[in-house]
Amino acid sequence: METELPDLPEFVPGTVWLAGAGPGDPALLSLAAWHGLRHADAVIYDALVDERVIALARDGAALEYAGKRGGKPSVDQQDISERLVALARAGKRVLRLKGGDPFVFGRGPQECAALIAAGIPFRIIPGITAGVGGLAYAGIPLTSRETNTAVTFITGHTAVGGIPDDLDWDALSRAAPVLVIYMGSRHMALIRDRLVASGRDPAEPVGIVSAATTPQQKVLTTTLAACAEDLAAAGLPAPMLIVVGRVVDYHATFRWFAP
């Protein structure tokens, strides 16, 4: 017996949906994000949105790149926000498609604020963030009863290009048994040094996942002491996700995704 899709929200002209595209694999899209792709008049997408996801847009939809990548020329955030407003005011159904989740180390909050200021109705569609989906595809659980009851997400690359200067590294080292670091590969040595100086064990396992959930996925396992040098030697391409903690040891037995 064929099962019908559940009722999905109407994509009303003149509105903007801020949707998470997940970490890469199109199979990880939510039904709501897929529904948005099939009905949007314009799709404004980020650099980290997989091409296979963009290909799901309906025929005739306008596809506009609005990617922002650290250290590379990118579209100004103000211009992106103004474009969303202009398209909505023109009566378009606008899908703002962002890698991962729009509210996890993304610019979803800024875009929401711009839409509110302009009086544009919007909807937030959560996505699977790389720190969850990417690690699952690497066979690394975020938590387990044997290792940890807490996990901390950190950005390793701020808007101005450095590591966050408002983090209490001593507190992180003491209280966070598992650290998941987004966009930290450029500053791996500095992050390592901060953690070790704050009391983190240099022998602690570190996992680095490149191009998570895609056919190009690679996983490097190392230690905190050697992670920067091993990463440089491996030559893994961005984007990368870094996890510090005993959960990395599960990769050897839990790895299931073999692209």
LUMLO-172660 format. One record per residue: residue in three letters; z negated, y, x negated of N, C-alpha, C in turn. Coordinates in nm, 2 decimals. Layout:
N
(r "ALA",(Z,Y,X),(Z,Y,X),(Z,Y,X)),
...
//
This chain:
259
(r "MET",(0.00,-0.12,-0.08),(0.00,0.00,0.00),(0.00,0.12,-0.09)),
(r "GLU",(0.09,0.21,-0.06),(0.11,0.33,-0.14),(0.00,0.43,-0.10)),
(r "THR",(-0.07,0.49,-0.20),(-0.18,0.59,-0.18),(-0.12,0.73,-0.19)),
(r "GLU",(-0.15,0.81,-0.09),(-0.10,0.95,-0.10),(-0.19,1.03,-0.19)),
(r "LEU",(-0.13,1.14,-0.25),(-0.21,1.23,-0.33),(-0.31,1.30,-0.24)),
(r "PRO",(-0.43,1.34,-0.30),(-0.52,1.42,-0.22),(-0.47,1.55,-0.20)),
(r "ASP",(-0.53,1.62,-0.10),(-0.49,1.76,-0.07),(-0.51,1.85,-0.20)),
(r "LEU",(-0.41,1.92,-0.23),(-0.42,2.01,-0.35),(-0.41,2.15,-0.31)),
(r "PRO",(-0.46,2.24,-0.38),(-0.46,2.38,-0.34),(-0.32,2.44,-0.33)),
(r "GLU",(-0.30,2.53,-0.24),(-0.17,2.60,-0.23),(-0.16,2.70,-0.34)),
(r "PHE",(-0.05,2.70,-0.41),(-0.02,2.80,-0.51),(0.05,2.92,-0.45)),
(r "VAL",(-0.03,3.02,-0.41),(0.02,3.13,-0.34),(0.09,3.23,-0.42)),
(r "PRO",(0.21,3.28,-0.38),(0.28,3.39,-0.46),(0.19,3.51,-0.48)),
(r "GLY",(0.20,3.56,-0.60),(0.12,3.68,-0.64),(-0.02,3.64,-0.69)),
(r "THR",(-0.04,3.52,-0.73),(-0.16,3.47,-0.78),(-0.14,3.41,-0.92)),
(r "VAL",(-0.25,3.40,-1.00),(-0.24,3.34,-1.13),(-0.34,3.23,-1.14)),
(r "TRP",(-0.29,3.12,-1.19),(-0.38,3.00,-1.22),(-0.40,2.99,-1.37)),
(r "LEU",(-0.52,3.00,-1.42),(-0.55,2.97,-1.56),(-0.59,2.83,-1.57)),
(r "ALA",(-0.50,2.75,-1.64),(-0.52,2.61,-1.64),(-0.53,2.55,-1.78)),
(r "GLY",(-0.62,2.45,-1.79),(-0.63,2.38,-1.92),(-0.53,2.27,-1.93)),
(r "ALA",(-0.45,2.26,-2.03),(-0.35,2.16,-2.05),(-0.40,2.03,-2.12)),
(r "GLY",(-0.53,2.04,-2.16),(-0.59,1.93,-2.24),(-0.55,1.93,-2.38)),
(r "PRO",(-0.59,1.83,-2.46),(-0.56,1.84,-2.61),(-0.42,1.79,-2.65)),
(r "GLY",(-0.34,1.74,-2.56),(-0.21,1.71,-2.60),(-0.14,1.60,-2.51)),
(r "ASP",(-0.20,1.49,-2.50),(-0.14,1.38,-2.42),(-0.12,1.43,-2.27)),
(r "PRO",(0.00,1.42,-2.22),(0.02,1.47,-2.08),(-0.06,1.38,-1.98)),
(r "ALA",(-0.09,1.26,-2.02),(-0.17,1.18,-1.93),(-0.31,1.23,-1.90)),
(r "LEU",(-0.35,1.33,-1.98),(-0.49,1.39,-1.97),(-0.48,1.51,-1.88)),
(r "LEU",(-0.37,1.55,-1.83),(-0.36,1.66,-1.73),(-0.44,1.63,-1.61)),
(r "SER",(-0.51,1.73,-1.55),(-0.56,1.71,-1.42),(-0.45,1.72,-1.31)),
(r "LEU",(-0.48,1.66,-1.19),(-0.39,1.67,-1.08),(-0.36,1.82,-1.05)),
(r "ALA",(-0.46,1.90,-1.06),(-0.44,2.04,-1.02),(-0.35,2.11,-1.12)),
(r "ALA",(-0.36,2.08,-1.25),(-0.28,2.14,-1.35),(-0.13,2.09,-1.33)),
(r "TRP",(-0.12,1.96,-1.31),(0.02,1.91,-1.28),(0.08,1.98,-1.16)),
(r "HIS",(0.00,1.99,-1.05),(0.04,2.06,-0.93),(0.09,2.20,-0.96)),
(r "GLY",(0.01,2.27,-1.04),(0.05,2.40,-1.08),(0.19,2.41,-1.16)),
(r "LEU",(0.21,2.31,-1.24),(0.33,2.30,-1.32),(0.45,2.28,-1.23)),
(r "ARG",(0.43,2.20,-1.12),(0.54,2.17,-1.03),(0.57,2.28,-0.93)),
(r "HIS",(0.49,2.38,-0.92),(0.51,2.49,-0.82),(0.52,2.63,-0.88)),
(r "ALA",(0.48,2.64,-1.01),(0.48,2.78,-1.07),(0.62,2.84,-1.08)),
(r "ASP",(0.63,2.97,-1.06),(0.75,3.04,-1.09),(0.76,3.08,-1.23)),
(r "ALA",(0.65,3.10,-1.29),(0.65,3.14,-1.44),(0.53,3.07,-1.50)),
(r "VAL",(0.56,3.01,-1.62),(0.46,2.94,-1.70),(0.44,3.01,-1.83)),
(r "ILE",(0.32,3.07,-1.85),(0.29,3.14,-1.98),(0.21,3.05,-2.06)),
(r "TYR",(0.26,2.99,-2.17),(0.19,2.88,-2.24),(0.15,2.92,-2.38)),
(r "ASP",(0.05,2.85,-2.43),(-0.01,2.87,-2.56),(0.06,2.79,-2.67)),
(r "ALA",(0.03,2.81,-2.79),(0.09,2.74,-2.90),(0.04,2.59,-2.90)),
(r "LEU",(-0.08,2.57,-2.86),(-0.13,2.43,-2.87),(-0.10,2.34,-2.74)),
(r "VAL",(-0.02,2.40,-2.65),(0.02,2.31,-2.54),(0.14,2.22,-2.58)),
(r "ASP",(0.12,2.09,-2.56),(0.22,1.99,-2.60),(0.35,2.01,-2.53)),
(r "GLU",(0.46,2.00,-2.60),(0.60,2.01,-2.54),(0.62,1.92,-2.42)),
(r "ARG",(0.56,1.80,-2.43),(0.57,1.71,-2.31),(0.51,1.76,-2.19)),
(r "VAL",(0.40,1.84,-2.20),(0.34,1.90,-2.09),(0.43,2.01,-2.03)),
(r "ILE",(0.48,2.10,-2.12),(0.57,2.20,-2.07),(0.69,2.15,-2.00)),
(r "ALA",(0.74,2.03,-2.04),(0.86,1.97,-1.98),(0.83,1.93,-1.84)),
(r "LEU",(0.71,1.93,-1.79),(0.67,1.89,-1.65),(0.69,2.01,-1.56)),
(r "ALA",(0.72,2.13,-1.61),(0.74,2.24,-1.52),(0.86,2.22,-1.43)),
(r "ARG",(0.85,2.28,-1.31),(0.96,2.25,-1.22),(1.09,2.32,-1.27)),
(r "ASP",(1.20,2.26,-1.23),(1.33,2.32,-1.26),(1.34,2.46,-1.21)),
(r "GLY",(1.39,2.55,-1.30),(1.40,2.69,-1.26),(1.28,2.78,-1.29)),
(r "ALA",(1.17,2.72,-1.33),(1.06,2.80,-1.37),(1.08,2.87,-1.50)),
(r "ALA",(1.04,3.00,-1.51),(1.05,3.08,-1.63),(0.94,3.03,-1.73)),
(r "LEU",(0.98,3.00,-1.85),(0.88,2.95,-1.95),(0.87,3.06,-2.06)),
(r "GLU",(0.75,3.11,-2.08),(0.73,3.22,-2.17),(0.62,3.18,-2.27)),
(r "TYR",(0.65,3.18,-2.40),(0.56,3.15,-2.50),(0.47,3.27,-2.53)),
(r "ALA",(0.34,3.24,-2.54),(0.24,3.35,-2.56),(0.13,3.29,-2.66)),
(r "GLY",(0.18,3.22,-2.76),(0.09,3.15,-2.85),(0.02,3.24,-2.95)),
(r "LYS",(-0.11,3.21,-2.98),(-0.19,3.28,-3.08),(-0.24,3.17,-3.18)),
(r "ARG",(-0.20,3.18,-3.30),(-0.25,3.09,-3.41),(-0.31,3.16,-3.52)),
(r "GLY",(-0.43,3.12,-3.57),(-0.50,3.19,-3.67),(-0.41,3.20,-3.80)),
(r "GLY",(-0.40,3.33,-3.85),(-0.33,3.35,-3.97),(-0.18,3.36,-3.96)),
(r "LYS",(-0.13,3.36,-3.84),(0.01,3.37,-3.81),(0.04,3.48,-3.71)),
(r "PRO",(0.16,3.54,-3.72),(0.20,3.64,-3.62),(0.19,3.58,-3.48)),
(r "SER",(0.13,3.66,-3.39),(0.11,3.61,-3.26),(0.12,3.72,-3.16)),
(r "VAL",(0.13,3.69,-3.03),(0.14,3.79,-2.93),(0.00,3.85,-2.91)),
(r "ASP",(0.00,3.98,-2.89),(-0.13,4.06,-2.87),(-0.19,4.02,-2.74)),
(r "GLN",(-0.32,4.00,-2.74),(-0.39,3.96,-2.61),(-0.37,4.06,-2.50)),
(r "GLN",(-0.37,4.18,-2.53),(-0.35,4.28,-2.43),(-0.22,4.27,-2.36)),
(r "ASP",(-0.11,4.24,-2.44),(0.02,4.22,-2.39),(0.03,4.10,-2.30)),
(r "ILE",(-0.04,3.99,-2.34),(-0.05,3.87,-2.25),(-0.11,3.90,-2.12)),
(r "SER",(-0.22,3.97,-2.12),(-0.29,4.00,-2.00),(-0.20,4.09,-1.91)),
(r "GLU",(-0.14,4.19,-1.97),(-0.05,4.28,-1.89),(0.07,4.20,-1.83)),
(r "ARG",(0.12,4.10,-1.90),(0.23,4.03,-1.85),(0.19,3.94,-1.73)),
(r "LEU",(0.07,3.88,-1.74),(0.02,3.81,-1.62),(0.01,3.90,-1.50)),
(r "VAL",(-0.04,4.02,-1.52),(-0.06,4.11,-1.41),(0.08,4.15,-1.35)),
(r "ALA",(0.17,4.18,-1.44),(0.31,4.22,-1.40),(0.38,4.12,-1.32)),
(r "LEU",(0.37,3.99,-1.37),(0.44,3.88,-1.30),(0.38,3.86,-1.16)),
(r "ALA",(0.24,3.86,-1.15),(0.18,3.84,-1.02),(0.21,3.95,-0.93)),
(r "ARG",(0.22,4.08,-0.97),(0.25,4.19,-0.89),(0.40,4.18,-0.84)),
(r "ALA",(0.48,4.11,-0.91),(0.62,4.09,-0.87),(0.63,3.97,-0.77)),
(r "GLY",(0.52,3.92,-0.73),(0.52,3.81,-0.63),(0.54,3.67,-0.68)),
(r "LYS",(0.52,3.66,-0.81),(0.54,3.52,-0.88),(0.41,3.44,-0.87)),
(r "ARG",(0.43,3.31,-0.87),(0.32,3.22,-0.88),(0.31,3.19,-1.03)),
(r "VAL",(0.21,3.24,-1.10),(0.20,3.24,-1.24),(0.10,3.14,-1.29)),
(r "LEU",(0.14,3.05,-1.38),(0.06,2.95,-1.44),(0.03,2.99,-1.58)),
(r "ARG",(-0.09,3.03,-1.62),(-0.13,3.05,-1.75),(-0.18,2.92,-1.81)),
(r "LEU",(-0.10,2.86,-1.90),(-0.13,2.72,-1.94),(-0.19,2.73,-2.09)),
(r "LYS",(-0.31,2.68,-2.10),(-0.38,2.70,-2.23),(-0.42,2.56,-2.28)),
(r "GLY",(-0.41,2.54,-2.41),(-0.45,2.41,-2.47),(-0.60,2.39,-2.45)),
(r "GLY",(-0.63,2.26,-2.42),(-0.77,2.22,-2.40),(-0.82,2.28,-2.27)),
(r "ASP",(-0.93,2.35,-2.27),(-0.99,2.41,-2.15),(-0.99,2.56,-2.17)),
(r "PRO",(-0.95,2.64,-2.07),(-0.94,2.78,-2.08),(-1.07,2.86,-2.12)),
(r "PHE",(-1.18,2.79,-2.09),(-1.31,2.86,-2.12),(-1.39,2.80,-2.24)),
(r "VAL",(-1.32,2.72,-2.32),(-1.38,2.67,-2.44),(-1.31,2.72,-2.56)),
(r "PHE",(-1.36,2.82,-2.63),(-1.31,2.88,-2.74),(-1.16,2.93,-2.72)),
(r "GLY",(-1.14,2.97,-2.60),(-1.01,3.03,-2.56),(-1.02,3.17,-2.51)),
(r "ARG",(-0.92,3.23,-2.46),(-0.92,3.37,-2.42),(-0.92,3.38,-2.27)),
(r "GLY",(-0.96,3.27,-2.20),(-0.97,3.27,-2.06),(-1.06,3.38,-2.00)),
(r "PRO",(-1.17,3.41,-2.06),(-1.26,3.51,-2.00),(-1.19,3.65,-2.01)),
(r "GLN",(-1.12,3.68,-2.12),(-1.06,3.81,-2.13),(-0.95,3.83,-2.02)),
(r "GLU",(-0.87,3.72,-2.00),(-0.77,3.72,-1.90),(-0.82,3.73,-1.76)),
(r "CYS",(-0.93,3.66,-1.73),(-1.00,3.68,-1.60),(-1.04,3.82,-1.58)),
(r "ALA",(-1.10,3.88,-1.68),(-1.14,4.02,-1.66),(-1.03,4.11,-1.63)),
(r "ALA",(-0.91,4.09,-1.70),(-0.79,4.17,-1.68),(-0.74,4.15,-1.54)),
(r "LEU",(-0.74,4.03,-1.49),(-0.69,4.00,-1.35),(-0.78,4.07,-1.25)),
(r "ILE",(-0.91,4.06,-1.27),(-1.01,4.12,-1.18),(-0.99,4.27,-1.18)),
(r "ALA",(-0.97,4.33,-1.29),(-0.95,4.48,-1.30),(-0.83,4.52,-1.23)),
(r "ALA",(-0.73,4.43,-1.23),(-0.60,4.46,-1.16),(-0.60,4.42,-1.01)),
(r "GLY",(-0.70,4.35,-0.97),(-0.70,4.31,-0.83),(-0.61,4.19,-0.80)),
(r "ILE",(-0.59,4.11,-0.90),(-0.50,3.99,-0.89),(-0.59,3.86,-0.86)),
(r "PRO",(-0.56,3.79,-0.75),(-0.63,3.67,-0.72),(-0.60,3.56,-0.83)),
(r "PHE",(-0.70,3.48,-0.86),(-0.68,3.38,-0.96),(-0.76,3.26,-0.93)),
(r "ARG",(-0.72,3.15,-1.00),(-0.80,3.02,-0.99),(-0.81,2.97,-1.13)),
(r "ILE",(-0.93,2.91,-1.16),(-0.95,2.84,-1.29),(-0.94,2.69,-1.27)),
(r "ILE",(-0.86,2.63,-1.35),(-0.84,2.49,-1.35),(-0.89,2.43,-1.49)),
(r "PRO",(-1.00,2.37,-1.49),(-1.06,2.32,-1.62),(-0.96,2.22,-1.68)),
(r "GLY",(-0.97,2.21,-1.81),(-0.90,2.10,-1.88),(-0.99,2.02,-1.97)),
(r "ILE",(-0.94,1.91,-2.02),(-1.02,1.83,-2.12),(-1.01,1.90,-2.25)),
(r "THR",(-1.13,1.94,-2.30),(-1.13,2.01,-2.43),(-1.11,1.91,-2.54)),
(r "ALA",(-1.06,1.96,-2.66),(-1.03,1.87,-2.77),(-1.16,1.80,-2.82)),
(r "GLY",(-1.27,1.87,-2.81),(-1.40,1.81,-2.86),(-1.45,1.69,-2.78)),
(r "VAL",(-1.39,1.67,-2.66),(-1.42,1.56,-2.58),(-1.30,1.46,-2.59)),
(r "GLY",(-1.18,1.50,-2.54),(-1.07,1.41,-2.54),(-1.02,1.37,-2.68)),
(r "GLY",(-1.02,1.47,-2.77),(-0.97,1.43,-2.91),(-1.06,1.33,-2.98)),
(r "LEU",(-1.19,1.35,-2.96),(-1.28,1.25,-3.03),(-1.27,1.12,-2.96)),
(r "ALA",(-1.25,1.12,-2.83),(-1.24,0.99,-2.76),(-1.12,0.91,-2.81)),
(r "TYR",(-1.01,0.98,-2.83),(-0.88,0.92,-2.89),(-0.90,0.87,-3.03)),
(r "ALA",(-1.00,0.93,-3.10),(-1.03,0.88,-3.23),(-1.14,0.78,-3.24)),
(r "GLY",(-1.19,0.73,-3.12),(-1.29,0.63,-3.11),(-1.42,0.68,-3.16)),
(r "ILE",(-1.45,0.81,-3.14),(-1.58,0.87,-3.19),(-1.65,0.92,-3.06)),
(r "PRO",(-1.76,0.86,-3.02),(-1.83,0.91,-2.90),(-1.91,1.04,-2.93)),
(r "LEU",(-1.91,1.13,-2.84),(-1.99,1.25,-2.86),(-2.14,1.22,-2.87)),
(r "THR",(-2.19,1.12,-2.79),(-2.33,1.08,-2.79),(-2.33,0.93,-2.78)),
(r "SER",(-2.44,0.88,-2.83),(-2.48,0.74,-2.81),(-2.63,0.73,-2.81)),
(r "ARG",(-2.68,0.62,-2.75),(-2.83,0.61,-2.75),(-2.89,0.58,-2.89)),
(r "GLU",(-2.81,0.53,-2.98),(-2.85,0.50,-3.11),(-2.85,0.61,-3.21)),
(r "THR",(-2.78,0.72,-3.17),(-2.75,0.83,-3.27),(-2.80,0.96,-3.23)),
(r "ASN",(-2.78,1.01,-3.10),(-2.81,1.14,-3.07),(-2.82,1.16,-2.92)),
(r "THR",(-2.90,1.26,-2.88),(-2.91,1.30,-2.74),(-2.86,1.45,-2.72)),
(r "ALA",(-2.80,1.51,-2.82),(-2.75,1.64,-2.81),(-2.63,1.66,-2.90)),
(r "VAL",(-2.54,1.75,-2.86),(-2.42,1.78,-2.94),(-2.40,1.93,-2.93)),
(r "THR",(-2.35,1.99,-3.04),(-2.32,2.13,-3.04),(-2.17,2.16,-3.07)),
(r "PHE",(-2.11,2.24,-2.99),(-1.97,2.29,-3.02),(-1.98,2.42,-3.10)),
(r "ILE",(-1.90,2.43,-3.20),(-1.89,2.55,-3.29),(-1.75,2.59,-3.31)),
(r "THR",(-1.72,2.72,-3.31),(-1.59,2.76,-3.36),(-1.60,2.80,-3.51)),
(r "GLY",(-1.51,2.75,-3.58),(-1.51,2.77,-3.73),(-1.42,2.88,-3.77)),
(r "HIS",(-1.36,2.96,-3.67),(-1.27,3.06,-3.70),(-1.28,3.17,-3.60)),
(r "THR",(-1.33,3.28,-3.63),(-1.35,3.39,-3.53),(-1.22,3.47,-3.52)),
(r "ALA",(-1.22,3.57,-3.43),(-1.10,3.65,-3.40),(-1.06,3.73,-3.52)),
(r "VAL",(-1.15,3.76,-3.61),(-1.12,3.83,-3.73),(-1.09,3.75,-3.85)),
(r "GLY",(-1.09,3.61,-3.83),(-1.05,3.52,-3.94),(-1.15,3.45,-4.02)),
(r "GLY",(-1.28,3.49,-4.01),(-1.39,3.43,-4.08),(-1.47,3.33,-4.00)),
(r "ILE",(-1.57,3.27,-4.06),(-1.66,3.19,-3.98),(-1.76,3.28,-3.91)),
(r "PRO",(-1.82,3.23,-3.80),(-1.91,3.31,-3.72),(-2.03,3.36,-3.81)),
(r "ASP",(-2.06,3.49,-3.80),(-2.17,3.54,-3.88),(-2.30,3.55,-3.80)),
(r "ASP",(-2.29,3.51,-3.67),(-2.41,3.51,-3.59),(-2.48,3.38,-3.56)),
(r "LEU",(-2.43,3.28,-3.64),(-2.49,3.14,-3.63),(-2.62,3.13,-3.71)),
(r "ASP",(-2.72,3.06,-3.66),(-2.84,3.03,-3.73),(-2.81,2.89,-3.79)),
(r "TRP",(-2.76,2.89,-3.92),(-2.72,2.76,-3.98),(-2.84,2.67,-4.00)),
(r "ASP",(-2.96,2.73,-4.03),(-3.08,2.65,-4.05),(-3.12,2.58,-3.92)),
(r "ALA",(-3.11,2.65,-3.81),(-3.14,2.59,-3.68),(-3.04,2.49,-3.64)),
(r "LEU",(-2.91,2.51,-3.67),(-2.81,2.41,-3.64),(-2.84,2.28,-3.71)),
(r "SER",(-2.87,2.30,-3.84),(-2.89,2.18,-3.93),(-3.01,2.10,-3.88)),
(r "ARG",(-3.11,2.17,-3.83),(-3.23,2.10,-3.79),(-3.22,2.03,-3.65)),
(r "ALA",(-3.16,2.11,-3.56),(-3.16,2.07,-3.41),(-3.04,2.00,-3.36)),
(r "ALA",(-2.93,2.01,-3.43),(-2.80,1.95,-3.37),(-2.76,1.83,-3.45)),
(r "PRO",(-2.79,1.71,-3.40),(-2.76,1.59,-3.47),(-2.61,1.57,-3.49)),
(r "VAL",(-2.53,1.62,-3.39),(-2.38,1.61,-3.40),(-2.32,1.75,-3.38)),
(r "LEU",(-2.24,1.79,-3.47),(-2.17,1.92,-3.47),(-2.02,1.89,-3.45)),
(r "VAL",(-1.96,1.96,-3.35),(-1.82,1.95,-3.33),(-1.76,2.09,-3.36)),
(r "ILE",(-1.67,2.10,-3.46),(-1.63,2.23,-3.51),(-1.48,2.24,-3.48)),
(r "TYR",(-1.44,2.34,-3.40),(-1.31,2.37,-3.37),(-1.25,2.47,-3.48)),
(r "MET",(-1.13,2.46,-3.51),(-1.06,2.56,-3.59),(-1.14,2.59,-3.72)),
(r "GLY",(-1.19,2.48,-3.78),(-1.27,2.50,-3.90),(-1.21,2.46,-4.03)),
(r "SER",(-1.09,2.41,-4.03),(-1.03,2.35,-4.15),(-1.01,2.45,-4.26)),
(r "ARG",(-0.97,2.57,-4.23),(-0.95,2.67,-4.33),(-1.08,2.71,-4.41)),
(r "HIS",(-1.19,2.69,-4.34),(-1.32,2.72,-4.40),(-1.41,2.60,-4.43)),
(r "MET",(-1.34,2.49,-4.45),(-1.42,2.36,-4.46),(-1.52,2.37,-4.57)),
(r "ALA",(-1.49,2.42,-4.69),(-1.58,2.42,-4.80),(-1.70,2.52,-4.77)),
(r "LEU",(-1.67,2.63,-4.71),(-1.77,2.73,-4.68),(-1.87,2.67,-4.57)),
(r "ILE",(-1.81,2.61,-4.47),(-1.90,2.55,-4.37),(-1.98,2.44,-4.43)),
(r "ARG",(-1.92,2.35,-4.51),(-2.00,2.25,-4.58),(-2.11,2.30,-4.66)),
(r "ASP",(-2.08,2.41,-4.74),(-2.19,2.47,-4.82),(-2.30,2.52,-4.74)),
(r "ARG",(-2.27,2.59,-4.63),(-2.37,2.65,-4.54),(-2.46,2.54,-4.48)),
(r "LEU",(-2.40,2.43,-4.44),(-2.48,2.32,-4.38),(-2.57,2.25,-4.48)),
(r "VAL",(-2.51,2.22,-4.60),(-2.59,2.16,-4.70),(-2.70,2.25,-4.75)),
(r "ALA",(-2.68,2.38,-4.76),(-2.78,2.47,-4.80),(-2.89,2.48,-4.70)),
(r "SER",(-2.86,2.45,-4.57),(-2.95,2.46,-4.47),(-3.03,2.33,-4.44)),
(r "GLY",(-3.00,2.23,-4.53),(-3.07,2.10,-4.52),(-3.00,1.98,-4.47)),
(r "ARG",(-2.87,2.00,-4.44),(-2.79,1.89,-4.39),(-2.77,1.79,-4.51)),
(r "ASP",(-2.78,1.66,-4.48),(-2.76,1.55,-4.58),(-2.62,1.55,-4.63)),
(r "PRO",(-2.59,1.57,-4.76),(-2.46,1.56,-4.81),(-2.39,1.43,-4.79)),
(r "ALA",(-2.46,1.32,-4.77),(-2.40,1.19,-4.74),(-2.37,1.17,-4.59)),
(r "GLU",(-2.40,1.27,-4.51),(-2.37,1.25,-4.37),(-2.22,1.23,-4.34)),
(r "PRO",(-2.19,1.14,-4.24),(-2.05,1.12,-4.21),(-1.98,1.24,-4.15)),
(r "VAL",(-1.85,1.26,-4.18),(-1.77,1.36,-4.13),(-1.64,1.30,-4.08)),
(r "GLY",(-1.59,1.33,-3.97),(-1.46,1.29,-3.92),(-1.37,1.41,-3.89)),
(r "ILE",(-1.25,1.40,-3.93),(-1.15,1.51,-3.91),(-1.03,1.45,-3.84)),
(r "VAL",(-1.00,1.50,-3.72),(-0.90,1.45,-3.64),(-0.78,1.56,-3.63)),
(r "SER",(-0.67,1.52,-3.68),(-0.55,1.60,-3.68),(-0.46,1.57,-3.56)),
(r "ALA",(-0.41,1.67,-3.49),(-0.31,1.65,-3.38),(-0.36,1.54,-3.28)),
(r "ALA",(-0.49,1.56,-3.24),(-0.55,1.47,-3.15),(-0.48,1.44,-3.02)),
(r "THR",(-0.47,1.31,-2.99),(-0.41,1.26,-2.86),(-0.26,1.26,-2.86)),
(r "THR",(-0.20,1.30,-2.97),(-0.05,1.30,-2.98),(0.00,1.19,-3.06)),
(r "PRO",(0.13,1.16,-3.06),(0.18,1.06,-3.15),(0.16,1.09,-3.30)),
(r "GLN",(0.13,1.21,-3.33),(0.11,1.25,-3.47),(-0.04,1.24,-3.51)),
(r "GLN",(-0.13,1.19,-3.43),(-0.27,1.19,-3.46),(-0.30,1.11,-3.59)),
(r "LYS",(-0.39,1.18,-3.67),(-0.44,1.12,-3.79),(-0.59,1.14,-3.79)),
(r "VAL",(-0.67,1.04,-3.84),(-0.81,1.06,-3.85),(-0.86,1.03,-3.99)),
(r "LEU",(-0.93,1.12,-4.05),(-0.99,1.11,-4.18),(-1.14,1.10,-4.17)),
(r "THR",(-1.20,1.00,-4.23),(-1.34,0.99,-4.23),(-1.39,1.01,-4.38)),
(r "THR",(-1.50,1.08,-4.39),(-1.54,1.12,-4.52),(-1.69,1.15,-4.51)),
(r "THR",(-1.75,1.22,-4.61),(-1.88,1.27,-4.61),(-1.89,1.42,-4.61)),
(r "LEU",(-2.00,1.47,-4.58),(-2.02,1.62,-4.58),(-1.99,1.67,-4.73)),
(r "ALA",(-2.04,1.60,-4.83),(-2.03,1.64,-4.96),(-1.88,1.65,-5.01)),
(r "ALA",(-1.80,1.55,-4.96),(-1.67,1.54,-5.01),(-1.56,1.59,-4.91)),
(r "CYS",(-1.60,1.64,-4.79),(-1.50,1.67,-4.69),(-1.40,1.77,-4.73)),
(r "ALA",(-1.43,1.88,-4.79),(-1.34,1.98,-4.82),(-1.23,1.93,-4.92)),
(r "GLU",(-1.27,1.86,-5.02),(-1.18,1.80,-5.12),(-1.09,1.69,-5.06)),
(r "ASP",(-1.16,1.60,-4.98),(-1.08,1.50,-4.92),(-0.98,1.55,-4.82)),
(r "LEU",(-1.01,1.66,-4.75),(-0.92,1.72,-4.65),(-0.80,1.78,-4.73)),
(r "ALA",(-0.83,1.85,-4.84),(-0.72,1.91,-4.92),(-0.63,1.80,-4.97)),
(r "ALA",(-0.68,1.69,-5.01),(-0.60,1.58,-5.07),(-0.52,1.51,-4.96)),
(r "ALA",(-0.57,1.50,-4.84),(-0.50,1.43,-4.73),(-0.38,1.51,-4.68)),
(r "GLY",(-0.39,1.65,-4.69),(-0.28,1.73,-4.64),(-0.25,1.72,-4.49)),
(r "LEU",(-0.36,1.70,-4.41),(-0.34,1.69,-4.27),(-0.29,1.82,-4.21)),
(r "PRO",(-0.20,1.82,-4.11),(-0.16,1.94,-4.05),(-0.26,1.99,-3.94)),
(r "ALA",(-0.26,2.12,-3.91),(-0.33,2.17,-3.80),(-0.26,2.14,-3.67)),
(r "PRO",(-0.33,2.14,-3.55),(-0.47,2.17,-3.54),(-0.56,2.05,-3.57)),
(r "MET",(-0.68,2.08,-3.62),(-0.78,1.98,-3.66),(-0.91,2.01,-3.59)),
(r "LEU",(-0.98,1.90,-3.57),(-1.11,1.90,-3.51),(-1.20,1.83,-3.60)),
(r "ILE",(-1.32,1.88,-3.63),(-1.41,1.83,-3.73),(-1.54,1.79,-3.66)),
(r "VAL",(-1.59,1.67,-3.68),(-1.72,1.63,-3.63),(-1.81,1.58,-3.74)),
(r "VAL",(-1.93,1.63,-3.73),(-2.03,1.60,-3.84),(-2.15,1.52,-3.77)),
(r "GLY",(-2.18,1.40,-3.82),(-2.29,1.33,-3.76),(-2.27,1.18,-3.76)),
(r "ARG",(-2.37,1.10,-3.73),(-2.36,0.96,-3.74),(-2.26,0.89,-3.64)),
(r "VAL",(-2.23,0.97,-3.54),(-2.13,0.91,-3.44),(-2.00,0.88,-3.51)),
(r "VAL",(-1.97,0.95,-3.62),(-1.84,0.92,-3.69),(-1.83,0.78,-3.73)),
(r "ASP",(-1.94,0.71,-3.76),(-1.94,0.57,-3.80),(-1.88,0.48,-3.70)),
(r "TYR",(-1.88,0.52,-3.57),(-1.82,0.43,-3.47),(-1.67,0.42,-3.48)),
(r "HIS",(-1.60,0.52,-3.55),(-1.46,0.52,-3.56),(-1.40,0.38,-3.61)),
(r "ALA",(-1.47,0.33,-3.71),(-1.42,0.21,-3.77),(-1.41,0.09,-3.67)),
(r "THR",(-1.49,0.08,-3.57),(-1.49,-0.03,-3.47),(-1.43,0.02,-3.34)),
(r "PHE",(-1.44,0.14,-3.30),(-1.40,0.19,-3.17),(-1.26,0.24,-3.16)),
(r "ARG",(-1.20,0.26,-3.28),(-1.06,0.32,-3.27),(-0.97,0.23,-3.19)),
(r "TRP",(-0.90,0.29,-3.10),(-0.81,0.21,-3.01),(-0.67,0.27,-3.00)),
(r "PHE",(-0.66,0.40,-3.03),(-0.54,0.47,-3.02),(-0.46,0.46,-3.15)),
(r "ALA",(-0.35,0.40,-3.15),(-0.27,0.37,-3.27),(-0.13,0.43,-3.25)),
(r "PRO",(-0.11,0.56,-3.27),(0.02,0.62,-3.24),(0.13,0.57,-3.34)),
//
